[in-house]
Amino acid sequence: MLSRTPHNTNNEAERTLRPVKVQQRSSGGCWRTIEGLADFAIVQSYLSTAAKWDISKLDALRALFQGHPWIPPGLEPAG
């Protein structure tokens, strides 16, 4: 007997890319400048990595703007 239930495709990679696709759709399919795209990618990467370490996006941004950016363990500068 064949199952008609669709496979669950909501994996981690798709969840990571979803905000990018939503932004792309809401901006008309493109970013205005390559610098804007790069800035968006940097912020999304920072927030996505923080979330994977159970740091809320708001807490990560708050620390960043207070001059104490969250950095994953093992990537912190020595000293």
Buried (B, 14 or more C-beta within 10 A) or exposed (E): EEEEEEEEEEEEEEEBEEBBEEEBEEEEEEBEEEEEBEEBEEBBEBBBBBBEEEBEEEEBBEBBEEEEEBEEEEEEEEE
